[in-house]
Every structure is written in C-alpha cells, then in structure tokens.
Amino acid sequence: MTDAPHALVLVGHGSRDPEGVAQYVRFARAVAARLAVPVYPCFLELADPPIAVALEQAVSQGATHVAVVPLFLGPAGHQKNDVPALLAWARATWPDVTFVYGTPLGPHGLLVEALADRVRCAERDTPTHVSADETAVLVVGRGSRDPDSNSDLFKVARLLWEGRDYRWVEVAFYSLTGPRVADGLARCVQLGARRVIVAPFLLFTGGIHKGTVAQAREAVARYPGVELLCADPLGDHEGVLAVVAQRYREALEGTAAMTCDLCKYRHRLTGFEHEHGQPQTSDHHHGLRGVDGVHVHHHHHHGGHHDHA
C-alpha cells in the first residue's frame, strides 16, 4: 500500500426503485465511515451517477490510486466485461493514476452468516408452531447466463445448510435460468416442508427483491397449509460491510484473485461452447452516460486473463 491519496469507487448495479437506491447510498456511507477513505458511490445502470462520473470525481479530487470494488455477489458479465471496459477507458484517460479492481463479494463465509441472520430475523418476527424439521429455506438469487455465477448460489445454499437445523436448503432464481422461484417452492413442499423461508441472496431491495416476494406468494397459494416467510435482503449487515472492506484491501495490496477455473470464456463448458475464447465487449455504454464526447467499444479478450485485479 502506498502513501498516495487513495479513493474507493463503489459500483452498485443500479435500480429504478428509489428505496433500493436509498439503501445503497446509506450502505456507501457506512463503508466510507468504516474505511476512512473517500468513497464515490455509482451505478452500472438504471440510476445516477454512472461509473465514469465517479471515476472523474475521484481523480479530480486528487486521488492517484483508485480501487474499483463492484458490489456484485457473483462473477458474471458485468464483472467480467462491463466494468473492465470502464477501467480500460479510465487507464487510457488518466495514465498517471493507478486503477485496481476488486473481486465479487461472494460466496463468502461472512455473507453466509449474514444470510443466516436474515433468516433468523424472519423467523423471530413471525412466531410459528412449525418445527425446524418441517422447515425449508429457499435461497433465491438474481440469476445469470453465466454458469460460474449461478453455481456460486448453490455453494452458498450448501454452506447455509451446514451446521444448522433446517431440514432442507434449496435454490431458485428470479429469472434468466432455472429453477425459478415457483419450481423451488414446489420442490420444498414435495420434500415435506410445511414452512418455507424465502431468503433472497440480494444486497438491497428493488424490482428483483419485490418480484421474488411476489412470485413466492403467488406460488405458495397453490399449497394450502404451507406457511411462507420472506427474509430481507442482506443490506448493511456487518458481515457485508466486512467483506467489502476485505475486497478493498485485497485490491490495494495486489492480492485480489478471482479463479477462472469455471469461466465459460476460458474453458469449454457444456452448453456454452459457442462462448469459449470469444473476445468480450461491453454491449452498452455502462457507466459512460454523462461523459461528453466519449464512445467506448472495448474488447475484453478472454483468450488471455481477466482484469480481475
């Protein structure tokens, strides 16, 4: 770590939901207080400010060493393609500034503990006579077209099950891949669950969180006598803050590492053969809205290495 002025550009996905955006802004303030460094919150899409504006702000205010930490729970296209395209633009624009890149947040033991806490809170707030032996937890993720990211959710679910007294911990996705929420809930009921706790593996509320709850409520109506509880997103749980701080330190110290062992661009995975070895591009001007005169079409060549650190 150098003595140069540091800054953290914290990249959220973005949402059209004002409540979700407000939660993210409060989270960014908590991160700034914890790390005692300037934090520039921004969004990949759907909300302002965009990433490029945050990068400009950090540099204009004297930062010479900028860590870019994405608040993404899994390694998918935004992590592998869109943000690296912005970093390529930033490095070309400010060659005297060092830009380092953090890894996705999960799966991580502290996030599993945060998820378990959210489940416990849902149980505490809704007393029931249903035993743990008849309770299933349905962990729900956003869903991705990247198998690497989707497989991480199954790992999180297994870690949540280990050492706890839930009879079943199952997995479902909001969209883009299966099993979907209704399928996951049906599986829980078929296995014998009389109570299902939906645990969104999401950071903040928004369209995906609220849509997940709506899908679960619609699905459970088919099963009279089955109780449904819905836990809150991870939010500003201490475990999430600690993981962000860890990812920031790893980026600064040059120890950030993201495995490519399951990357569909590096390995010929069944069902994704057509994407093996392809040069990847950011197909949107993610984060470049508001930057005058900028046009970006950066290639992210996966024949070499990912820009993970």
C-alpha positions as CSV (number, residue, x, y, z in Angstrom):
1,M,0.0,0.0,0.0
2,T,1.4,3.4,-1.0
3,D,1.2,6.8,0.7
4,A,-0.5,8.2,-2.4
5,P,-4.1,9.6,-2.0
6,H,-6.5,6.7,-2.2
7,A,-10.1,6.5,-3.1
8,L,-12.8,3.8,-3.5
9,V,-15.2,3.8,-6.4
10,L,-18.1,1.6,-5.2
11,V,-20.1,0.2,-8.1
12,G,-23.7,-0.8,-7.5
13,H,-25.8,-2.4,-10.2
14,G,-28.4,0.3,-10.0
15,S,-32.2,0.2,-9.7
16,R,-35.2,2.1,-10.7
17,D,-36.6,1.6,-7.2
18,P,-35.9,4.7,-5.0
19,E,-36.0,2.6,-1.9
20,G,-33.3,0.4,-3.2
21,V,-31.1,3.3,-4.3
22,A,-31.5,4.9,-0.9
23,Q,-30.4,1.7,0.8
24,Y,-27.3,1.6,-1.4
25,V,-26.4,5.2,-0.6
26,R,-26.7,4.6,3.1
27,F,-24.5,1.5,2.6
28,A,-21.8,3.5,0.8
29,R,-21.8,6.0,3.7
30,A,-21.2,3.1,6.1
31,V,-18.4,1.8,4.0
32,A,-16.7,5.3,4.0
33,A,-17.0,5.6,7.7
34,R,-15.5,2.1,8.2
35,L,-12.6,2.6,5.8
36,A,-11.9,6.3,6.5
37,V,-11.2,6.9,2.8
38,P,-13.2,8.9,0.2
39,V,-15.9,6.7,-1.3
40,Y,-17.5,7.5,-4.6
41,P,-20.8,5.5,-5.0
42,C,-22.0,5.0,-8.5
43,F,-24.1,2.6,-10.6
44,L,-23.6,0.4,-13.6
45,E,-27.0,1.3,-15.0
46,L,-30.6,2.4,-14.1
47,A,-29.5,5.1,-11.7
48,D,-27.1,8.0,-11.3
49,P,-24.2,8.8,-11.0
50,P,-22.7,6.4,-13.6
51,I,-19.3,4.8,-13.1
52,A,-17.4,7.2,-15.4
53,V,-18.6,10.2,-13.4
54,A,-17.5,8.7,-10.1
55,L,-14.1,7.9,-11.6
56,E,-13.8,11.5,-12.8
57,Q,-14.8,12.8,-9.4
58,A,-12.2,10.7,-7.6
59,V,-9.4,11.8,-10.0
60,S,-10.4,15.5,-10.0
61,Q,-10.3,15.5,-6.2
62,G,-6.7,14.3,-6.1
63,A,-6.9,10.5,-5.9
64,T,-3.9,8.9,-7.6
65,H,-4.7,5.3,-6.5
66,V,-8.3,4.3,-7.2
67,A,-9.8,1.0,-6.1
68,V,-12.9,0.0,-8.0
69,V,-14.9,-2.5,-6.0
70,P,-18.1,-3.9,-7.6
71,L,-21.0,-4.8,-5.3
72,F,-21.8,-7.9,-7.3
73,L,-22.4,-11.1,-5.5
74,G,-21.2,-13.4,-8.3
75,P,-18.8,-13.4,-11.3
76,A,-20.9,-12.7,-14.4
77,G,-20.9,-10.4,-17.4
78,H,-21.0,-7.1,-15.5
79,Q,-17.9,-8.2,-13.5
80,K,-16.0,-9.8,-16.4
81,N,-16.9,-7.4,-19.2
82,D,-18.7,-4.2,-18.4
83,V,-16.6,-2.8,-15.6
84,P,-13.3,-3.8,-17.1
85,A,-14.3,-1.8,-20.2
86,L,-14.7,1.2,-18.0
87,L,-11.3,0.6,-16.3
88,A,-9.6,0.3,-19.8
89,W,-11.2,3.7,-20.6
90,A,-10.1,5.2,-17.3
91,R,-6.5,4.0,-17.6
92,A,-6.2,5.5,-21.1
93,T,-7.8,8.7,-19.9
94,W,-5.6,9.1,-16.8
95,P,-2.4,7.2,-17.4
96,D,-0.8,8.7,-14.3
97,V,-3.5,7.3,-12.0
98,T,-3.4,3.7,-10.7
99,F,-6.7,1.8,-11.0
100,V,-7.1,-1.5,-9.3
101,Y,-10.1,-3.8,-9.5
102,G,-11.7,-5.8,-6.7
103,T,-13.4,-9.2,-7.0
104,P,-17.0,-10.1,-6.5
105,L,-18.2,-10.3,-2.9
106,G,-19.3,-13.9,-2.7
107,P,-19.5,-16.7,-1.9
108,H,-18.0,-15.8,1.4
109,G,-18.5,-17.1,4.9
110,L,-19.5,-13.7,6.3
111,L,-22.2,-13.4,3.6
112,V,-23.5,-16.8,4.6
113,E,-23.7,-15.7,8.2
114,A,-25.5,-12.5,7.1
115,L,-27.9,-14.6,5.1
116,A,-28.5,-16.9,8.2
117,D,-29.1,-13.8,10.3
118,R,-31.8,-12.5,7.9
119,V,-33.5,-15.9,8.0
120,R,-33.4,-15.9,11.8
121,C,-34.9,-12.4,11.8
122,A,-37.8,-13.6,9.6
123,E,-38.5,-16.4,12.0
124,R,-38.3,-14.2,15.0
125,D,-40.7,-11.7,13.6
126,T,-43.3,-14.4,12.7
127,P,-43.8,-16.9,15.5
128,T,-44.9,-20.3,14.4
129,H,-45.5,-23.8,15.7
130,V,-43.9,-25.4,12.6
131,S,-40.7,-27.2,13.7
132,A,-37.3,-26.8,12.1
133,D,-37.6,-30.4,10.9
134,E,-40.5,-29.3,8.7
135,T,-38.9,-26.0,7.6
136,A,-37.1,-25.4,4.2
137,V,-35.1,-22.4,3.3
138,L,-35.3,-21.3,-0.3
139,V,-32.2,-19.3,-1.2
140,V,-33.1,-17.1,-4.2
141,G,-30.6,-15.3,-6.4
142,R,-30.9,-12.9,-9.3
143,G,-30.0,-15.5,-11.9
144,S,-27.4,-15.2,-14.7
145,R,-26.5,-16.5,-18.1
146,D,-23.1,-17.3,-16.6
147,P,-22.8,-20.8,-15.1
148,D,-19.9,-19.7,-12.9
149,S,-22.1,-17.2,-11.1
150,N,-25.1,-19.5,-10.9
151,S,-23.1,-22.3,-9.4
152,D,-22.0,-20.0,-6.6
153,L,-25.5,-19.7,-5.3
154,F,-25.6,-23.5,-4.8
155,K,-22.4,-23.2,-2.8
156,V,-23.9,-20.5,-0.6
157,A,-27.0,-22.6,0.0
158,R,-25.0,-25.7,1.0
159,L,-22.9,-23.6,3.4
160,L,-26.1,-22.2,4.9
161,W,-27.3,-25.7,5.5
162,E,-24.1,-27.0,7.1
163,G,-24.3,-26.9,10.9
164,R,-27.8,-25.6,11.1
165,D,-31.0,-27.4,11.8
166,Y,-33.0,-26.6,8.7
167,R,-34.2,-29.9,7.1
168,W,-33.7,-28.6,3.6
169,V,-32.0,-25.6,1.9
170,E,-32.9,-25.3,-1.7
171,V,-32.0,-22.9,-4.5
172,A,-34.0,-20.9,-7.0
173,F,-33.5,-17.9,-9.3
174,Y,-35.6,-14.9,-10.0
175,S,-35.0,-15.0,-13.8
176,L,-32.7,-15.9,-16.7
177,T,-32.2,-19.5,-15.5
178,G,-33.8,-22.3,-13.5
179,P,-35.1,-23.5,-11.2
180,R,-37.4,-20.5,-10.8
181,V,-39.0,-19.4,-7.6
182,A,-42.2,-21.4,-8.1
183,D,-40.2,-24.5,-9.0
184,G,-38.0,-24.2,-5.9
185,L,-41.0,-23.7,-3.7
186,A,-42.8,-26.7,-5.2
187,R,-39.7,-28.8,-4.5
188,C,-39.7,-27.7,-0.9
189,V,-43.3,-28.7,-0.5
190,Q,-42.8,-32.0,-2.3
191,L,-40.0,-32.9,0.1
192,G,-42.3,-32.4,3.1
193,A,-41.8,-28.8,4.1
194,R,-44.8,-27.1,6.0
195,R,-43.0,-23.8,6.2
196,V,-40.7,-22.2,3.5
197,I,-38.5,-19.3,4.3
198,V,-37.5,-17.4,1.1
199,A,-34.0,-16.0,1.7
200,P,-33.0,-13.5,-1.1
201,F,-29.3,-13.6,-1.8
202,L,-29.5,-9.9,-2.8
203,L,-27.9,-6.8,-1.3
204,F,-30.8,-4.3,-1.5
205,T,-34.5,-4.1,-2.2
206,G,-35.7,-3.2,-5.7
207,G,-37.6,-4.8,-8.6
208,I,-35.8,-8.2,-8.2
209,H,-36.4,-8.4,-4.5
210,K,-40.0,-7.3,-4.7
211,G,-40.6,-9.5,-7.7
212,T,-39.1,-12.5,-5.8
213,V,-41.5,-12.0,-2.9
214,A,-44.5,-11.6,-5.3
215,Q,-43.5,-14.9,-7.2
216,A,-43.2,-16.7,-3.9
217,R,-46.6,-15.5,-2.6
218,E,-48.3,-16.5,-5.8
219,A,-46.7,-19.9,-5.8
220,V,-47.5,-20.7,-2.1
221,A,-51.2,-20.0,-2.7
222,R,-51.3,-23.4,-4.5
223,Y,-50.3,-25.2,-1.3
224,P,-52.9,-24.7,1.5
225,G,-51.4,-25.2,4.9
226,V,-47.9,-24.3,3.9
227,E,-46.5,-21.2,5.7
228,L,-44.4,-18.7,3.8
229,L,-41.9,-16.3,5.4
230,C,-39.8,-13.8,3.4
231,A,-36.5,-12.6,4.7
232,D,-35.0,-9.2,4.0
233,P,-32.0,-8.7,1.6
234,L,-28.5,-8.6,3.1
235,G,-28.4,-4.8,3.2
236,D,-25.9,-3.2,5.6
237,H,-25.3,-6.2,7.7
238,E,-22.0,-6.1,9.5
239,G,-20.8,-9.2,7.5
240,V,-21.4,-7.5,4.2
241,L,-19.5,-4.4,5.3
242,A,-16.6,-6.5,6.4
243,V,-16.5,-8.3,3.0
244,V,-16.4,-5.0,1.2
245,A,-13.6,-3.8,3.4
246,Q,-11.7,-7.1,2.7
247,R,-12.2,-6.8,-1.1
248,Y,-10.9,-3.1,-0.9
249,R,-7.8,-4.1,1.0
250,E,-7.1,-7.1,-1.4
251,A,-7.4,-4.7,-4.4
252,L,-4.9,-2.2,-2.8
253,E,-2.5,-4.9,-1.7
254,G,-2.5,-6.6,-5.1
255,T,-3.8,-9.9,-3.6
256,A,-7.2,-9.7,-5.3
257,A,-7.7,-13.0,-7.1
258,M,-10.6,-14.5,-8.9
259,T,-10.5,-18.0,-10.2
260,C,-11.0,-18.6,-13.9
261,D,-11.5,-22.4,-13.4
262,L,-15.2,-22.2,-14.2
263,C,-15.2,-19.3,-16.7
264,K,-17.1,-20.1,-19.8
265,Y,-14.7,-17.8,-21.8
266,R,-11.6,-19.7,-20.7
267,H,-12.9,-23.3,-20.6
268,R,-15.2,-25.1,-23.0
269,L,-18.2,-25.7,-20.7
270,T,-21.0,-27.9,-21.9
271,G,-23.9,-25.7,-23.2
272,F,-21.7,-22.7,-23.6
273,E,-19.2,-23.9,-26.2
274,H,-20.0,-21.0,-28.5
275,E,-18.7,-18.5,-26.0
276,H,-15.3,-20.2,-25.4
277,G,-12.4,-18.0,-26.4
278,Q,-14.6,-15.1,-27.7
279,P,-13.4,-11.6,-27.3
280,Q,-15.9,-10.0,-25.0
281,T,-17.3,-6.5,-25.2
282,S,-19.5,-4.3,-23.1
283,D,-22.6,-4.1,-25.3
284,H,-23.8,-1.0,-23.5
285,H,-22.2,2.3,-22.6
286,H,-22.3,1.1,-19.0
287,G,-21.2,3.9,-16.7
288,L,-20.3,6.3,-19.5
289,R,-23.6,8.3,-19.5
290,G,-22.9,11.9,-18.8
291,V,-19.3,11.9,-20.1
292,D,-19.2,14.3,-23.1
293,G,-17.8,13.0,-26.3
294,V,-17.0,9.5,-25.1
295,H,-17.6,6.5,-27.2
296,V,-16.4,3.1,-25.9
297,H,-16.3,-0.3,-27.6
298,H,-13.6,-2.1,-25.5
299,H,-12.8,-5.7,-26.1
300,H,-12.2,-7.9,-23.2
301,H,-10.1,-10.8,-24.6
302,H,-10.7,-14.0,-22.7
303,G,-8.0,-15.8,-24.5
304,G,-5.6,-14.2,-22.0
305,H,-6.5,-13.3,-18.5
306,H,-9.4,-11.5,-16.8
307,D,-8.8,-8.0,-15.5
308,H,-9.7,-9.2,-12.0
309,A,-7.1,-7.3,-10.0
